[in-house]
Amino acid sequence: MSRQRRMVSESGFYHVVLRGNAKQLIFEDDADRERFRTIMAESAEAAGIGLVAWCLMSNHVHLVLDDPRQQLSRAMQRMSGTYARAFNLRHGRAGNLFEQRFGSFAIEDDAYLMQVVRYVLKNPSAAGLGSWQEYPWSSYQDVLRGEGCTDVARVLELFDGREGLDRFCAEETPCFDGRIEGTPVPDDLALTVARAALAQAGAPDVAKVKALPLARRAEALKALRDVGITVKQMARLTGISAPSIYRSLRSA
């Protein structure tokens, strides 16, 4: 099965993850983070992309982007390439800093967009780094200041102001961006997500996965797993028993 094509968002919004190669650190200190933030802002502006939310972690970066002109790949290539060269030069290293392919996931409605923004902003707290409101390297600080590289107006409009953003982020309802971190996709979205993933992978619809030869079935099931579809959901959608799915995934 060929490498999956990127999902194209009809809304133009994406959740993007840029990870260090082999999970290596991509920031040694705050000077590196400041350099990345500058390059991030310049790359997005040059491509006509809006920064809705972002968070710089030790070995990865989360971005929520508004890409009305479909310039995502161009912007990310410039962002990652420019920063990697600067990082390698500064620290006297060579080789790939980032994974070869960044992760990008389509966001098609405001409800999901709100969930993803919350997930991105609260990443520091989830990682045990303390209060997400006080974390210095996320777009929340731009919201507090009312300025910066973030499209603050878009964020405030989405949440009906900063108080609305704070209330939403304080809720305990789990973020469901399972396509990024491996947490399950909600049941009401599972069929839509599964169909999109299979189509991008060049596999048939979920109802036809069961009839595939075993090797192709394993590849199709792996494509579902990679976007956060649970084994229980796979069994319900495809009609394949859970034990058979586990065996297929082990062989994929």
C-alpha positions as CSV (number, residue, x, y, z in Angstrom):
1,M,0.0,0.0,0.0
2,S,1.4,3.4,-1.0
3,R,2.0,6.1,1.5
4,Q,-1.2,7.9,2.5
5,R,-2.0,11.2,0.9
6,R,-2.7,14.1,3.1
7,M,-6.3,14.8,4.0
8,V,-7.4,18.1,2.5
9,S,-9.6,20.2,4.8
10,E,-12.5,21.8,3.1
11,S,-12.6,24.4,5.9
12,G,-8.9,25.1,5.6
13,F,-8.1,24.4,9.2
14,Y,-5.5,21.8,10.2
15,H,-3.9,20.4,13.3
16,V,-0.2,19.9,12.5
17,V,2.4,18.1,14.5
18,L,6.1,18.5,13.8
19,R,8.2,16.0,15.7
20,G,11.9,15.6,16.4
21,N,13.5,12.7,14.5
22,A,13.5,9.6,16.7
23,K,11.9,11.8,19.4
24,Q,15.0,13.8,19.9
25,L,14.9,17.3,21.4
26,I,14.4,20.1,19.0
27,F,14.9,22.9,21.5
28,E,18.0,23.2,23.7
29,D,17.0,26.5,25.3
30,D,14.8,29.5,25.1
31,A,16.9,31.0,22.4
32,D,16.0,28.0,20.2
33,R,12.4,28.5,21.0
34,E,12.4,32.1,20.2
35,R,14.1,31.4,16.9
36,F,11.5,28.8,16.0
37,R,8.7,31.2,16.9
38,T,10.1,33.8,14.6
39,I,10.6,31.3,11.8
40,M,7.1,29.9,12.4
41,A,5.5,33.3,12.1
42,E,7.5,34.3,9.0
43,S,6.7,31.0,7.3
44,A,3.0,31.2,8.0
45,E,2.8,34.8,6.9
46,A,4.6,34.2,3.6
47,A,2.2,31.4,2.8
48,G,-0.9,33.3,3.8
49,I,-1.6,31.0,6.7
50,G,-3.1,32.1,10.0
51,L,-1.8,30.8,13.3
52,V,-4.8,29.9,15.4
53,A,-3.0,28.1,18.2
54,W,0.5,26.7,18.8
55,C,2.6,25.2,21.5
56,L,6.3,24.4,21.6
57,M,7.2,21.3,23.6
58,S,10.6,19.7,24.1
59,N,10.6,17.3,21.1
60,H,7.6,18.4,19.1
61,V,5.4,21.3,18.1
62,H,1.6,21.5,17.9
63,L,0.1,24.0,15.4
64,V,-3.5,24.9,14.6
65,L,-3.5,26.6,11.2
66,D,-5.9,28.3,8.9
67,D,-4.8,27.6,5.4
68,P,-7.3,29.0,2.9
69,R,-4.9,28.8,0.0
70,Q,-3.7,25.2,0.5
71,Q,-0.1,26.3,1.1
72,L,0.4,24.0,4.1
73,S,3.2,21.9,2.6
74,R,5.1,24.9,1.4
75,A,4.9,26.6,4.8
76,M,5.9,23.5,6.8
77,Q,8.9,22.8,4.5
78,R,10.1,26.3,4.9
79,M,9.5,26.3,8.6
80,S,11.2,23.0,9.4
81,G,14.0,23.4,6.9
82,T,15.0,26.9,8.0
83,Y,14.9,26.1,11.7
84,A,16.7,22.8,11.3
85,R,19.6,24.5,9.5
86,A,19.8,27.2,12.2
87,F,19.6,24.6,15.0
88,N,22.3,22.4,13.4
89,L,24.6,25.4,12.8
90,R,24.2,26.8,16.4
91,H,24.7,23.4,18.1
92,G,27.3,22.0,15.7
93,R,25.3,19.0,14.7
94,A,24.3,17.4,11.4
95,G,21.5,15.2,10.0
96,N,17.8,15.3,10.1
97,L,16.3,17.2,13.0
98,F,12.7,16.5,12.3
99,E,10.8,13.4,11.1
100,Q,10.6,13.4,7.4
101,R,6.9,13.8,7.3
102,F,4.9,16.2,9.5
103,G,1.5,15.1,10.7
104,S,-1.5,17.1,9.4
105,F,-5.1,16.4,10.3
106,A,-8.2,18.2,8.8
107,I,-10.6,20.1,11.1
108,E,-14.0,20.5,9.5
109,D,-16.2,22.3,12.0
110,D,-15.9,24.8,14.9
111,A,-16.8,22.2,17.6
112,Y,-13.8,20.1,16.6
113,L,-11.6,23.2,16.2
114,M,-12.4,24.3,19.7
115,Q,-11.4,20.8,21.0
116,V,-8.1,20.9,19.2
117,V,-7.2,24.4,20.4
118,R,-7.9,23.3,23.9
119,Y,-5.8,20.2,23.4
120,V,-2.9,22.2,22.1
121,L,-3.0,24.8,24.8
122,K,-3.2,22.2,27.6
123,N,-0.4,20.1,26.3
124,P,2.1,21.5,28.9
125,S,-0.2,20.6,31.8
126,A,-0.8,17.1,30.3
127,A,3.0,16.6,30.2
128,G,3.4,17.6,33.8
129,L,5.0,21.0,33.1
130,G,2.6,23.0,35.4
131,S,-0.1,25.4,34.6
132,W,-0.9,25.7,30.9
133,Q,-2.0,29.4,31.5
134,E,1.5,30.2,32.6
135,Y,3.5,28.2,30.1
136,P,5.5,30.8,28.2
137,W,5.8,29.0,24.8
138,S,2.2,28.7,23.6
139,S,-0.2,31.0,21.8
140,Y,-2.2,31.6,25.1
141,Q,0.4,34.2,26.0
142,D,-0.5,36.1,22.8
143,V,-4.1,35.9,23.8
144,L,-3.2,37.4,27.2
145,R,-1.3,40.2,25.6
146,G,-3.7,40.7,22.8
147,E,-0.9,40.6,20.2
148,G,1.7,38.4,18.8
149,C,2.0,36.0,15.8
150,T,-1.3,34.3,16.7
151,D,-4.6,35.3,15.1
152,V,-6.0,36.4,18.4
153,A,-9.2,37.9,16.9
154,R,-10.1,34.5,15.4
155,V,-9.5,32.7,18.7
156,L,-11.6,35.2,20.7
157,E,-14.4,35.0,18.1
158,L,-14.4,31.2,18.3
159,F,-14.7,31.2,22.1
160,D,-16.7,34.4,22.6
161,G,-13.8,36.1,24.3
162,R,-10.9,35.1,26.6
163,E,-13.3,34.2,29.5
164,G,-15.0,31.8,27.1
165,L,-11.7,30.3,26.2
166,D,-10.7,29.9,29.8
167,R,-14.0,28.3,30.7
168,F,-13.8,25.8,27.8
169,C,-10.2,24.9,28.7
170,A,-11.2,24.4,32.3
171,E,-13.7,21.7,31.4
172,E,-12.7,18.1,32.1
173,T,-14.2,16.7,29.0
174,P,-11.3,14.9,27.2
175,C,-10.0,16.3,24.0
176,F,-10.7,13.8,21.2
177,D,-7.8,14.4,18.8
178,G,-7.0,10.8,18.9
179,R,-5.5,11.0,15.4
180,I,-2.6,12.7,16.9
181,E,-1.9,11.1,20.3
182,G,-3.6,7.7,20.0
183,T,-6.6,8.4,22.1
184,P,-9.8,7.0,20.6
185,V,-12.0,8.8,18.1
186,P,-15.5,9.3,19.5
187,D,-18.0,6.7,18.3
188,D,-20.1,9.3,16.5
189,L,-17.1,10.3,14.4
190,A,-15.6,6.9,13.9
191,L,-17.4,6.0,10.6
192,T,-16.5,9.4,9.0
193,V,-12.9,9.2,10.2
194,A,-12.5,5.6,9.1
195,R,-13.9,6.2,5.6
196,A,-11.6,9.2,5.1
197,A,-8.5,7.2,6.3
198,L,-9.3,4.2,4.1
199,A,-9.8,6.5,1.1
200,Q,-6.5,8.3,1.7
201,A,-4.8,4.9,2.0
202,G,-6.3,3.6,-1.3
203,A,-8.3,0.9,0.5
204,P,-12.0,0.1,-0.1
205,D,-14.8,1.3,2.2
206,V,-15.1,-0.2,5.7
207,A,-17.9,-2.6,4.6
208,K,-15.5,-4.3,2.1
209,V,-12.4,-4.5,4.4
210,K,-13.5,-8.0,5.7
211,A,-13.4,-9.5,2.1
212,L,-9.8,-8.3,1.4
213,P,-6.9,-10.7,1.2
214,L,-5.2,-11.0,4.6
215,A,-2.2,-8.9,3.8
216,R,-4.3,-6.0,2.4
217,R,-6.8,-6.4,5.2
218,A,-3.9,-5.9,7.7
219,E,-2.8,-2.8,5.9
220,A,-6.3,-1.3,5.9
221,L,-6.7,-2.1,9.6
222,K,-3.4,-0.4,10.4
223,A,-4.6,2.7,8.5
224,L,-7.6,2.8,10.8
225,R,-5.5,2.3,13.9
226,D,-3.1,5.1,12.9
227,V,-6.0,7.6,12.9
228,G,-7.3,6.6,16.3
229,I,-10.0,4.0,15.5
230,T,-10.1,1.5,18.3
231,V,-10.3,-2.2,17.9
232,K,-13.8,-2.2,19.2
233,Q,-14.8,0.4,16.6
234,M,-13.0,-1.5,13.9
235,A,-15.0,-4.6,14.8
236,R,-18.3,-2.8,14.7
237,L,-17.5,-1.0,11.4
238,T,-16.0,-3.9,9.5
239,G,-17.7,-7.0,10.9
240,I,-14.3,-8.5,11.7
241,S,-14.0,-10.1,15.1
242,A,-11.7,-8.3,17.7
243,P,-9.3,-11.3,18.0
244,S,-8.9,-11.4,14.2
245,I,-8.2,-7.6,14.2
246,Y,-5.5,-8.0,16.9
247,R,-3.9,-10.8,14.8
248,S,-4.0,-8.7,11.7
249,L,-2.5,-5.7,13.4
250,R,0.4,-7.7,14.7
251,S,1.2,-8.9,11.2
252,A,0.9,-5.4,9.6
